[in-house]
Amino acid sequence: MRGIEPEVLVKLKARAVRHGRSLEAELRDILKYAAGEDSEAVMKELTEIQQLLHGRQFSDSTEIVREDRDR
């Protein structure tokens, strides 16, 4: 592909393999997402997650992180 740095191309190809599709299909999906076609679906999913978590209390994980880091 012209104009794409080799290291970027390697990463894009690896991403395509991880998603089980061709490089061309992966690039189409990236462009579609960048153009905002999926933004409505993403917002819907975020709203659903917010509704699931609404009213929950979450503890401060600072101490847990410190303990784990100090091991």
C-alpha positions in Angstrom: 0.0 0.0 0.0 1.4 3.3 -1.0 2.0 6.0 1.5 1.6 3.8 4.6 4.6 3.3 6.8 5.7 -0.4 6.9 5.3 -0.7 10.7 1.8 0.7 10.5 0.9 -1.8 7.8 2.3 -4.7 9.9 0.1 -3.6 12.8 -3.0 -3.3 10.5 -2.4 -6.7 9.0 -2.0 -8.2 12.5 -5.3 -6.5 13.6 -7.1 -7.9 10.6 -5.8 -11.4 11.4 -7.0 -11.0 15.0 -10.5 -10.1 13.7 -10.5 -12.9 11.2 -10.8 -10.7 8.1 -8.8 -9.4 5.2 -6.7 -6.2 5.4 -9.2 -4.6 3.0 -12.2 -5.5 5.2 -10.3 -4.3 8.3 -9.6 -1.0 6.7 -13.2 -0.6 5.6 -14.3 -1.2 9.2 -11.8 1.3 10.6 -13.0 3.9 8.1 -16.6 3.2 8.8 -16.0 3.6 12.5 -14.0 6.8 12.0 -16.8 8.2 9.9 -19.2 7.7 12.8 -21.6 5.2 11.3 -21.2 3.0 14.5 -21.6 5.9 16.9 -25.3 5.3 17.4 -24.7 1.7 18.3 -21.9 2.6 20.7 -24.1 5.2 22.4 -26.9 2.7 22.8 -24.5 0.2 24.3 -23.1 2.8 26.7 -26.6 3.8 27.8 -27.4 0.1 28.5 -24.2 -0.2 30.6 -25.1 3.0 32.5 -28.5 1.6 33.3 -27.1 -1.7 34.6 -24.6 0.2 36.9 -27.0 2.9 38.0 -27.2 3.2 41.8 -24.3 0.9 42.5 -21.6 1.9 45.0 -18.1 1.1 44.1 -15.2 0.9 46.6 -12.0 2.8 46.2 -9.5 0.3 44.7 -6.4 2.4 45.6 -5.5 0.1 48.5 -5.9 -3.1 46.5 -3.8 -1.7 43.7 -1.0 -0.6 46.2 -1.0 -4.1 47.9 -0.8 -5.8 44.5 2.0 -3.5 43.4 4.0 -4.1 46.6 4.1 -7.9 46.2 
